[in-house]
Amino acid sequence: MDYASTTPVDSRVFKSMMPYFSEKFGNTMSPHLWGMEAREALERAREVIAAFIGANPMELIFTSSATESNNLAIKGIAFANKEKGRHIITSKIEHLSVIEPCRWLEHSGFEVTYLPVNKYGLVDPDDVERAIRKDTILVSIMHANNEIATIEPIREIGQICKGHGIYFHVDAAQSLGKLPVNVNEMLVDLLTVSAHKIYGPKGIGGLYVRDGVRLEPLLHGGGHEYGLRSSTVNIPGAVGFAKACEIAKESMREEAERLRKLCRKLIEGMLEVDGVHLTGHPERRLPTIASFWLEFIDGETLIIELNERGIAASTGSACSSGKIEPSHVLLAIGLNERQAKSGLRLSIGRWTKENEIEYVIECVKEIAGKYRRR
Ligand SMILES: *Cc1c(COP(=O)(O)O)cnc(C)c1O
């Protein structure tokens, strides 16, 4: 029940990667046969992933993760455009890998507007429009939220950014492979993706950078990835990421339909329990995440209780330095501190079975009974 944190590598993905650890281990920068083989594999992978998001291969660069892609997009645009302006717009419910680079930039002479969201976690495109100033250089809004599953009105926001000539970045780490992601339909200039959320390996991510958009690199060195990300490229990772996209492309529709039904069943079952409340939008949500806050128990205790029953779940709240912090996402949708510490995220995926959904609901009912009596 924790596929939104990470997923197992699909055996087909694993198999596709194997040769690139051993016999085809070359460095893409080498002029010899082994280097050529690595270059070919890398460019093939780039083509597959780029096609999956509607981009040209030249517009996709490999990174180590969605966290790195978000950092590169935000700091890269900020540093390349600081003479034009120093104002950035984002939302209060972004992943920390967007919020933290923004906070860091605030210490280096940039100003950031963190837009509020409504009780369902939706950003209002009119709020984006109103927040735009003469010195705004970038808007960064996620496609779908990783805690409460809400899908944001990306195209509408893209339209506004386009009208004002402002760069638009979208974190699609959680939506790729579950919803259609197309950089042209979404009107984005930069888009973040990651392999390990879609049955690919950890340690490889991607950043789409629209042709003509200039970024300041974070890593300087040998000039890999069109000069935007020096580092010997993770070829097995790139090959595995591409295979994961290929599988997603052919199975996404069916899989999303199956998961949507399971997720609905999970949400309905959970809402039968007294004191369980849905978080996020009732319909406009990812087919893979059921999210709640609970009246009778804090998130941390619940996770332990579920773990004892063999269930992996997540609170959604960041656990920094061992102390339970209320989730910034749950606070942003209007919950109080106590409620925001009682979040529960159940996320499903490729190998989730119906009887597992029933078991989870049964366990939560039992735990609810136990804690309500206290
Ligand atoms: C998981 C996730 C990230 C971070 O991805 P990594 O590849 O683990 O760095 C960023 N944004 C969202 C929305 C995510 O779900």
The ligand as an SDF file (V2000), in Angstrom:
LIG
                    3D

 15 15  0  0  0  0  0  0  0  0999 V2000
    8.6890   10.9020   -5.5080 C   0  0  0  0  0  0  0  0  0  0  0  0
    8.4910   12.3000   -5.9150 C   0  0  0  0  0  0  0  0  0  0  0  0
    9.5720   13.1710   -6.0780 C   0  0  0  0  0  0  0  0  0  0  0  0
   10.9950   12.7680   -5.7750 C   0  0  0  0  0  0  0  0  0  0  0  0
   11.4260   11.7850   -6.6480 O   0  0  0  0  0  0  0  0  0  0  0  0
   12.8830   11.1290   -6.5250 P   0  0  0  0  0  0  0  0  0  0  0  0
   13.1150   10.5540   -7.8770 O   0  0  0  0  0  0  0  0  0  0  0  0
   12.7480   10.0890   -5.4600 O   0  0  0  0  0  0  0  0  0  0  0  0
   13.8310   12.1980   -6.1700 O   0  0  0  0  0  0  0  0  0  0  0  0
    9.3190   14.4510   -6.5010 C   0  0  0  0  0  0  0  0  0  0  0  0
    8.0650   14.8630   -6.7520 N   0  0  0  0  0  0  0  0  0  0  0  0
    7.0000   14.0620   -6.6020 C   0  0  0  0  0  0  0  0  0  0  0  0
    5.6450   14.5780   -6.9000 C   0  0  0  0  0  0  0  0  0  0  0  0
    7.1810   12.7600   -6.1760 C   0  0  0  0  0  0  0  0  0  0  0  0
    6.1100   11.9600   -6.0110 O   0  0  0  0  0  0  0  0  0  0  0  0
  1  2  1  0
  2  3  1  0
  2 14  2  0
  3  4  1  0
  3 10  2  0
  4  5  1  0
  5  6  1  0
  6  7  2  0
  6  8  1  0
  6  9  1  0
 10 11  1  0
 11 12  2  0
 12 13  1  0
 12 14  1  0
 14 15  1  0
M  END
$$$$
